Amino acid sequence: MFSRLARPLCRHAVCVPSRALATEAIDSKVPYRPPRSSAKPILYTSVILNRAPILTPSPTVFERAFYAYQQRIRRALHNPFPTDFYFKPGSLLESHFNVEERYRERIAWGPNYVKDENVSAESKASEQSAFDQMAMQEQSDDRLMPRVHPADAARDYQSLDRKGRRNLYLLVRDVEDGKAAWGFPRGPAQDGELLHQAAQRHFLAKCGNHMDSWIVARKPIGMYKRQSPTPTPQDITFFFKAHIMAGQVHPGLSVKEFVWVTKQEIRTRVARDYWEGVKDMLSDH
Amino acid sequence: MSQRHPPRRVARSLMRFGRPPPVKKPLQRNWRTRLPIPHVNIIGREFAPSRLEDHYHATLEDNAMYMTYIHESTPRPPPRQIRLTYDPSNPYARFRHNPPVGGDQLGKKPPPPDTPANVVRLEKIVLHSFMKQAIGSRLQLLGLIMAMRALSGETERGAGKHAVQGVQIVRGKKSVGGWIRPNIPVGAKVELRGAPMYDFLAQLVEFVLPRLKDFPGIMLPPPGVSLHSPSAVSGVVSIGLPPTAMPFFPQIEVNVDAYPRPYGMHVHFVTNATGVGAENRARALLSGFMLPFTRHS
């Protein structure tokens, strides 16, 4: 009875969690009422240029322990490996595989688990010398690269190699109306111009064309209304997502500075209400 | 109290396991195999992070949503009732086959409204191979089954999961004179889900397709083709791999000589997309996994 009850529960609990999307609609409790004005709002377009993660995420301590446990279960329950299907019986490759397999068993189950095979010391030594020779022949210069780039250590915010495990976003310090502020590159749309075309035009003007980039969709991924106390024409920004594949930003005239930053680092740079407007468009990964 | 029982140190490393607990009461054993029967059903889960799955959640899922999103400002109107199709209070209609008027309109159904839960995603990959020689002699299938097992790594009820079917035998359905008879084994197929599915996709994209000769990419249908055909609305992308592609899979490459001949196969990428334009949405997703698509020139 218990097992019949417990099983569906278990299955439910371990089913793949649906990870939250970067942009999920949130319903704010207090709707923001902009001050009324008769003038037409000014439409701006802005591009969120993203560098996707170039490294796999590091597993957490829990994940590592879970994977190690699952590997042990897998090792305990797997079907027997058909050695004679993959290796010629009695070949050097087969004994090499067996030695490596014994080593892996010892790692998984501890030193006492694997029984010593009864072979003479001479044959063991000759086998070992053959393995060493094989290792010498197969030696390659491939080495694992470190997961932390020198740009991370140097705090080089303009490098595209920093924070390989995270999504990076381009943030520029742009001069508008004589004031410089951090934000995503943006510019006004002209009359009769489509929003995604305006986005592309301003993007190329502000960031240069020395990069291989791709604007993901023609639809805006989000919108931000700047709050202003005076009833001036309303200022509405539509955001488009883009990816950088190669190259680097060459900032235009009005851009003072640019950085490649993660979501959390954006928060410390931009104004409060701008952050509230854009935070749900950015990825936590 | 706390002095008598100081907090014990946690294990030095979570990857290393200490001595197993002492056995107080031996486990029951299967009378035939003499193997111990564990107290619980042991089910193997993911044993390593999956690179492509992480890529999907970190990048592709957002992009797929932005590319396939259709904005609907108002909720959809209910479907027009031409005639009452099913009246549960009517004892005549209750347990009778009662199809909707005018068919189920499979090719005309719009995709369901876009929500964060139904962003297009890969559900499974099905490898399928038909073998003509197996009609004459079913022994010919053994090499194909072995190749499928090596390719997919799937076994029946592998890791204690009851839904994993492993390599299945495909049998004939119809009787066609001089060719095929019902219920004779003529091929093999295997379904891949989860981490093995993403592993297979990575191998296909990184080892096999770049090494195929004269492979321009997966051909897109010509521009005039109907968007309402069953294949266009089912969210499945199917490709064929020639027999020359099989030796390029790394699992096969290590001992190509062990297989009697190279086998070709159909690869079906099954996504959760449905409705009009589902195949295009599935293609958009697969191109994010770097599967190349080209047009007829």
Interface residues (C-beta under 8 A of the other chain):
Chain A: S3 R7 V14 V16 S18 R19 A20 L21 A22 T23 E24 A52 P53 T56 P57 P59 V61 E63 R64 A65 F66 Y67 A68 Q70 Q71 R72 I73 R74 L77 N79 F85 Y86 G110 N167 V216 A217 K219 I221 K241 H243 S283 H285
Chain B: L14 M15 F17 R19 N41 I42 G44 R45 E46 F47 A48 P49 R51 D54 H55 H57 A58 T59 E61 D62 N63 M65 Y66 M67 Y69 H71 P116 A117 V119 M146 T155 A159 G160 G194 V254 N255 A258
